[in-house]
């Protein structure tokens, strides 16, 4: 019996191109939840270019008995300023009317969603940069970041190291954020290390009331008096620790999306290694995994789109390529650690803007965001812990 098969209806079997656009974004507005925001700056001015917040030092304990017939000797108080200098930030994309006519998605909705997520991510990154610019740092039984080694057990996150951070914060007079615990925003690869500790307590196993109220956005667990929030924009110093081999460079330029790189020297490089491409801590530094080859090497990264697993950024010939221990950052945040200001018009996370009709025929539309604001930190109330982590990572940080 003859049956009509799918292969017989090749012209009927077409692809159903869905109109819904899939965009990936996740974990916005994480760092900003720990900022002590001031009243918004009025749109019509009447303020200043910078804001100084007055802070006072502590009195020394009075542990000497008073003399009966002598007056007390007054102590002097020291004060200092925390300065916040707001600035303007923003981003935008443009779209033609023809692009809208030809698109199979509603471009206004899609572009708006992408730009909106870029807005919150960018402002959250600015807040993170303010936190991580602090000067008070503790390394896990090491003298510096560059000497942290993931092959040394005491350089990895340990309960003792976390307890040391909490004790140091208490010594400095940092007030716990919820009255009992400090907050810390960490990268998922750092969270992976912490979850190995027997003392780790997942958020689903303690009541919010035990942690000082509601769970914070992104909160995953607590240990040693620190409540942890995991987010991919928690900080990892890619290849910031002890080098695994001598640094090399790209011997040829590599385009964004490229799935292979050529190195000036491949000594010590092996399949499975994680390499950081670009100057460490630069805006275009990214980490990739070596998948195969020997020169050029096939690599895997986060790429440029949903089906791309190559490089995220373009890199010029001669850019640095480094293989070294990744270093995880564990910042402790307490009460009064961060002070923030923002414009009334823009809000805490910026203003979304759509502009059309800027040309004679109303064919061009611009989607953008604008933020006026700034972050200040109290140096003695921000403590940064750094430790080695065993894992590599894909992408940028």
C-alpha positions in Angstrom: 0.0 0.0 0.0 1.4 3.3 -1.1 1.6 5.9 1.7 2.4 9.6 1.3 5.5 10.2 3.4 6.9 13.5 4.7 9.7 13.2 2.2 7.1 13.2 -0.6 5.7 16.5 0.6 9.0 18.5 0.5 7.3 21.7 -0.5 4.6 21.4 2.2 7.1 20.7 5.0 8.3 24.2 5.7 10.0 25.8 8.7 7.6 27.6 11.1 9.6 30.7 11.9 8.3 31.8 15.3 7.6 35.5 15.8 8.6 35.5 19.4 12.2 36.7 19.9 14.3 34.8 22.4 16.6 37.1 24.3 18.9 36.0 27.2 19.2 38.1 30.2 19.3 37.3 33.8 20.1 38.6 37.3 19.7 42.4 36.8 19.6 44.8 39.7 21.7 42.6 42.1 24.4 44.9 43.4 22.1 47.9 43.6 19.9 46.3 46.3 22.7 47.0 48.9 23.2 50.7 48.1 21.9 53.3 50.6 20.3 55.6 48.1 19.9 59.3 48.9 16.9 61.3 47.9 16.7 61.8 44.1 18.4 64.9 42.6 15.7 67.3 41.2 15.6 67.6 37.4 15.8 71.4 37.5 19.1 71.5 39.5 19.7 73.2 42.8 22.4 70.7 43.8 26.1 70.3 43.1 28.6 68.5 41.0 29.6 66.2 43.9 28.2 65.2 47.2 30.1 64.8 50.5 28.7 62.7 53.2 30.1 63.4 56.7 31.3 60.4 58.8 32.8 60.4 62.3 35.3 58.2 63.9 34.8 56.4 67.2 35.7 57.4 70.8 38.4 55.2 72.5 37.0 53.1 75.3 37.0 54.7 78.7 38.6 52.1 80.9 40.5 54.2 83.4 38.8 55.2 86.7 38.1 58.9 87.1 40.0 60.9 89.7 37.6 62.1 92.3 38.7 65.7 92.4 39.7 66.1 88.8 37.7 66.8 85.7 37.5 64.3 82.9 39.9 64.9 80.0 37.8 65.3 76.8 38.7 63.3 73.7 38.7 64.8 70.2 36.6 63.4 67.4 37.9 62.9 63.9 35.6 63.2 60.9 36.0 62.5 57.2 34.0 62.7 53.9 32.7 60.1 51.6 32.4 61.8 48.2 30.0 60.8 45.5 30.4 62.4 42.1 27.5 61.5 39.8 28.0 61.4 36.0 25.9 60.7 32.9 25.8 57.2 31.3 23.7 55.8 28.5 23.5 53.6 25.4 21.3 53.5 22.3 20.5 51.6 19.1 18.8 52.9 16.0 16.3 51.2 13.6 15.0 52.1 10.2 11.4 51.8 9.1 12.4 49.3 6.3 14.0 47.1 8.9 10.7 47.1 10.8 8.8 46.2 7.7 11.1 43.3 6.9 11.3 41.9 10.4 9.4 38.9 11.5 9.3 40.1 15.1 7.9 43.3 16.5 11.0 45.3 16.6 9.8 47.9 19.0 9.2 45.3 21.7 12.3 43.3 21.0 14.7 46.3 20.8 13.1 47.8 23.9 13.6 44.6 25.9 17.3 44.3 24.8 18.1 47.9 25.5 16.2 47.8 28.8 18.3 44.9 30.0 21.4 46.6 28.9 20.4 49.6 31.0 20.0 47.6 34.3 23.1 45.5 33.6 25.2 48.6 32.9 24.2 50.4 36.0 24.6 47.3 38.1 28.1 47.0 36.7 28.9 50.6 37.6 27.8 49.8 41.2 30.0 46.7 41.2 33.0 48.7 40.1 32.4 51.1 42.9 32.4 48.2 45.4 35.4 46.5 44.0 37.5 49.6 43.9 38.1 49.4 47.7 41.5 49.2 49.3 41.0 46.7 52.1 41.8 43.2 50.9 42.5 39.8 52.4 44.0 36.9 50.5 43.4 33.2 51.4 46.8 32.4 53.1 48.6 34.2 50.3 50.6 37.4 50.1 48.9 38.7 46.9 46.4 37.8 44.2 49.2 36.8 41.8 50.4 34.1 44.2 47.0 32.4 44.8 47.3 28.8 43.5 44.3 26.5 43.0 46.6 23.5 43.7 47.1 24.8 47.2 44.2 23.7 49.5 44.5 26.7 51.8 44.3 29.1 48.9 40.8 27.9 48.1 37.7 29.1 49.9 37.6 27.5 53.4 35.4 28.0 56.4 38.3 29.4 58.3 39.0 32.0 55.6 35.4 33.1 55.5 35.3 33.3 59.3 38.5 35.4 59.2 36.7 37.9 56.8 33.8 38.2 59.2 36.0 38.6 62.2 38.0 41.3 60.4 34.8 43.1 59.4 33.7 43.0 63.0 37.1 44.3 64.2 36.6 47.3 61.8 33.2 48.0 63.2 31.3 47.1 60.1 27.7 46.7 61.1 26.1 43.5 59.6 23.6 44.4 56.9 20.7 42.5 58.4 21.8 43.0 62.0 23.6 39.6 62.1 25.1 38.7 58.7 27.0 40.5 55.9 26.1 40.3 52.2 28.3 39.2 49.4 27.7 39.0 45.7 29.8 36.2 44.1 30.2 34.6 40.7 28.6 31.1 40.2 32.0 29.5 40.0 32.8 30.9 43.4 29.5 29.6 44.7 30.4 26.2 43.3 33.5 26.2 45.6 31.5 27.3 48.7 28.9 24.6 48.2 31.6 22.0 48.7 32.0 23.1 52.3 30.3 21.0 54.9 29.2 24.2 56.7 27.3 25.5 53.7 23.6 26.1 54.3 21.4 26.5 51.2 18.8 29.2 51.2 16.0 26.6 51.0 17.1 25.2 54.3 16.8 28.3 56.4 13.8 30.6 57.0 14.2 34.2 55.8 13.4 35.3 59.3 16.6 33.5 60.5 18.6 35.5 58.0 17.2 38.9 59.1 14.1 39.2 56.9 13.2 38.3 53.3 15.7 36.6 51.1 17.6 39.0 48.9 17.4 38.9 45.1 19.7 36.0 43.9 20.4 34.7 47.5 21.5 31.1 47.4 22.9 30.4 50.9 24.9 31.4 53.9 28.0 30.4 55.8 30.1 31.9 58.6 27.9 35.0 59.0 27.8 35.8 55.2 24.7 35.7 53.0 25.7 34.9 49.4 24.0 36.2 46.2 25.2 34.4 43.1 25.2 36.2 39.8 27.3 35.9 36.6 28.5 39.4 37.2 29.9 38.5 40.5 33.7 39.1 40.2 36.3 36.6 39.0 39.8 37.9 38.2 40.3 35.7 35.2 43.9 34.3 35.2 44.7 36.6 38.0 46.5 34.1 40.2 49.6 31.9 39.9 50.5 31.3 36.2 50.3 27.8 34.9 52.8 28.6 32.1 54.5 31.5 30.5 52.2 34.0 28.9 52.0 34.1 25.2 50.3 36.3 22.5 48.0 35.9 19.5 50.1 35.4 16.4 47.1 36.5 14.2 44.0 38.6 14.6 40.9 36.8 15.7 37.4 38.1 14.8 34.5 38.1 17.2 32.8 34.7 16.9 36.0 32.9 15.8 36.3 29.4 17.0 40.0 29.1 16.7 43.1 31.1 17.7 46.7 31.0 16.7 49.4 31.5 19.4 53.0 32.7 19.2 54.0 30.0 21.6 51.9 26.9 22.6 54.3 25.6 25.2 52.4 23.9 28.0 48.9 24.5 26.3 46.8 21.3 26.4 43.2 20.4 25.5 40.9 21.3 28.3 42.9 24.3 29.5 41.2 27.6 30.0 43.0 30.6 28.5 42.3 34.3 29.0 42.5 36.2 25.7 43.2 39.9 26.0 44.9 42.2 28.6 43.9 41.0 32.0 41.1 43.1 33.6 40.5 45.0 30.3 37.0 45.5 29.0 37.5 42.9 26.2 39.4 40.2 28.2 37.6 36.9 28.0 38.2 33.3 28.9 37.9 30.4 26.5 38.4 26.6 26.8 40.8 24.7 24.5 38.8 22.0 22.7 41.2 20.5 20.2 44.2 21.2 17.9 47.7 22.2 18.4 48.1 25.4 16.5 45.7 27.0 15.6 43.7 25.8 18.6 40.0 25.2 18.4 38.4 27.0 21.4 35.0 27.4 23.0 33.7 30.7 24.4 30.4 32.5 24.8 30.3 33.8 21.2 28.1 36.4 19.7 24.7 34.7 19.6 22.5 31.7 20.6 24.3 29.3 18.3 27.8 30.8 18.5 30.4 29.4 20.9 33.5 31.3 19.7 35.0 34.6 20.9 32.8 37.3 22.3 35.1 40.1 21.2 37.5 40.7 18.3 41.2 40.6 19.3 44.2 42.0 17.5 47.4 40.1 16.7 49.8 40.5 19.6 47.2 40.6 22.3 48.1 38.7 25.5 47.0 35.1 26.1 47.3 33.9 29.7 46.8 30.6 31.5 46.8 31.0 35.3 44.6 30.3 38.3 41.3 32.1 38.4 40.7 34.2 41.5 37.3 34.6 43.0 36.2 37.7 44.8 34.2 37.6 48.0 33.3 41.2 49.0 31.6 41.8 52.4 29.0 44.5 52.4 27.4 45.9 55.6 25.2 48.7 56.6 26.4 52.2 55.5 28.9 50.6 53.2 27.6 52.2 50.0 26.1 55.6 49.3 24.3 56.4 46.0 22.8 59.3 44.3 20.6 59.5 41.2 18.6 62.0 39.1 14.9 62.2 39.7 14.3 61.9 36.0 16.4 58.7 35.6 15.6 56.8 38.8 18.0 54.4 40.4 18.5 52.3 37.3 18.1 54.8 34.5 15.4 55.9 32.2 14.3 54.1 29.1 13.9 56.3 26.0 12.3 55.9 22.6 12.7 58.7 20.1 11.1 58.7 16.6 10.3 61.3 14.0 13.8 62.8 14.2 14.1 62.7 10.4 11.9 64.4 7.7 10.0 61.2 6.8 9.7 59.6 10.2 11.6 56.5 9.2 14.2 56.4 12.0 13.6 55.2 15.6 16.1 55.2 18.4 15.9 53.1 21.5 18.1 54.0 24.4 18.6 54.6 28.1 20.1 57.4 30.2 21.2 57.5 33.8 22.6 60.2 36.0 24.0 59.0 39.2 27.0 57.8 41.2 28.2 55.5 43.9 30.4 56.2 46.9 31.9 53.7 49.4 33.1 53.9 52.9 36.5 52.3 52.7 36.5 50.8 56.2 33.1 49.3 55.6 33.9 47.3 52.5 36.2 44.3 52.9 37.2 42.2 49.8 38.3 38.6 50.2 40.2 36.9 47.3 40.8 33.2 46.9 41.8 30.7 44.2 39.1 28.7 42.5 39.5 25.4 40.7 37.3 26.0 37.7 37.7 27.9 34.5 34.9 30.0 33.1 33.6 30.9 29.7 33.1 34.5 28.7 34.0 37.9 30.2 33.6 39.4 33.6 
